[in-house]
Amino acid sequence: MERRGNGRPVGELLRHWRTRRRLSQLDLANLAEVSTRHLSFVETGRAAPSREMILHLTEHLDVPLRERNRLLLAAGFAPVFHESTMDEPAMDAVRQTLRQVMVAHEPYPAAVVDRHWNLVDANAAAALFLDGISTRLLKPPVNVLRVSLHPDGMARRIVNLGQWRSHQLGRLRRQVEFTGDDQLAALYDELRNYPGPDPSDVDAGPADVVLPLRLRLADRELAFLSLVATFGAPLDAGVAELVIESFFPADAATAQFLHAR
């Protein structure tokens, strides 16, 4: 009989992730180099997978570390991956690394967010994004996507709001599809209902090869390109979910303004 945790059986969870990744049983069996018969037995509960088999299959399914723990628990095994929060002593080295990266990025803006796009940390230069933002949007936890797209947030200062909104919603939609996270799905539903122009209202510039964020600040327009980074080889779910978003000037005028500032 299939072992169960407090929620769905492990075989059902494995089938859920396989179908989410749009793989047939044969596809996954070939990738993981296991028999289709055994995989079928595992998914239907006729065979109980070992701890090693669960980790092997979830690696090939690219299941988030937090969800791999959930599958292990559903099968009656202890979690393998830590799920640390940023205020734990074990995260001291991570916090210091993040702080070094952001300080070194000055005078350009940079921020760190968690898996739900809540702000973890930011450098001093990121403050220029918050000019004129409603104080209610800045009450912790500060959600950077909400701040970006809310009509009382950055949205009213984003020159190419249609394009930027489409980009942010598309990225969030793909994240929802990848993780199956209900909280992210709720955030996506909230954000897509905010008022905003159609993406076709603002065309990319003829020289643009990457979509810039064009931000109005007083009597000038600033242009930024963003770069996203994550930790390599994380063994902790909390660390794996952290994202550093660094902004670089997309033109000489923006670079000159940031250095002078």
Summary of the structure (lengths in Angstrom):
residues: 261
radius of gyration: 21.6
end to end distance: 66.0
largest distance: 69.1
contacts: 757
relative contact order: 0.12
helix: 50%
strand: 13%
